[in-house]
Amino acid sequence: MEIIRTERLVLREFEEADWRAAHSYGSNPEVVRYMDWGPNTEEDTKKFIQRTIASQKGQPRKTYTLAIVLKPENRLIGG
């Protein structure tokens, strides 16, 4: 998939190394307050990243879960 860039954000595929940053927001009760998941344990977050990466290889691909990165700081802020 092609990377999508705006002035402030980058939308890209999730990578294994993203699990720590994803866990920082996915384990925060205030962040996930209105979500149908979470707060996540480290294991939950690692499994999410693994499932997301596996889905990237689907043929035909059925789901698109993209990492949202704050461009100036190159910091993962969501998905």
N, C-alpha and C positions, 0 to 999 in steps of 0.2 A: 504494500500500500504506500502511496505517496504521502510524504509529510505535508501537513497543512500549516502554513505560517500566517499569522496576522502581525500587526504592529507590536502587540504585547504578549501573544501566546503562540505556542507550538502544540499541535495535536499530532501525536505519533503513536506507534505501537508500544505497548508495555514491554519491558525487558526484565529479566531476572533481577538485576541490580535495583529495580524500582521498589522492591518489597519494603524496605525500611521507610522510605518516604511515604508510600501508600499506607503503611501501618501507622505512621504518625497522625494521619487524619482519620483513618479507619478505626482506630482504637479510642478516639476521643468521643465521649458520650454526647457532648454538645454538637459536634459536627454531624453525627449520625442520628441525631434525635428524631428526625422525621423520615428516616430511611427504613426500608423493610429488612435491613440487615444491620449487624454490629450492635455494640462495639465489638470489634474483632480482637481475637487473640493473635499472637504472632503466627501460630499455625494456620489460623483462618486466612490471614493475609497472604502467607506463602502459598496456600492452596489456591486462592483467588488468582494470584499471579501465574501459577502453573496452568490453571484452567484457561486463563485468558491467552497465554502464549500458545497452548495447544489448539485453541479455537482459531488462531491466526493461520493455521496450516490446513484448515478444513477445505475440501474441494467437493462441492462448491462451498464457499465460505458462507456461514449462516448468521454469524454475529460479529459486531464491530464494537469492541470496547477500547477506547483510545485514552492514552495518558494525556493530561492537560499540564503543560509545562509553562511556567512564567518565564518568558523569554529573557528579560534582562538579568535574572539571577540563575537561569537554567535550573529552576526548582520545580519539582513535581508538586502540583497543588490539588489534583483531583483526577477523576476519570469520567 
